[in-house]
Amino acid sequence: MEVPARTIIASTGKDPGYWSEKIKESNDSNFGYNAKAEELCSDMYNTGIIDPVKVEIMAIQYSTSLAGAFITTDCVITSDALNCGVAANDEVLDKDRSIFDEQF
């Protein structure tokens, strides 16, 4: 856990060696560094720095499932299909645009 902490601390412009030693000195597992406030934090859960692991795991599982669905399907229907920015099928979109405009 030291490498991620040092990376986060370094991204704020602070000395990662000094601050990571301060974190190690604490025996509290919730003690850490708040990069937004650039200060040490006594309870990272209550300040919202650390999300529960289960929430993160579920988010990754759902996004992976959705990505798998997009990869295995031949097409995707969206609510704004004509303005999706696809340049490869402009001829098809131009032809379908007139049909779409007539229906709505």
Long-range contacts (C-beta under 8 A, 24 or more apart in sequence): 5-32, 5-33, 8-33, 8-35, 9-33, 9-35, 11-35, 12-38, 14-38
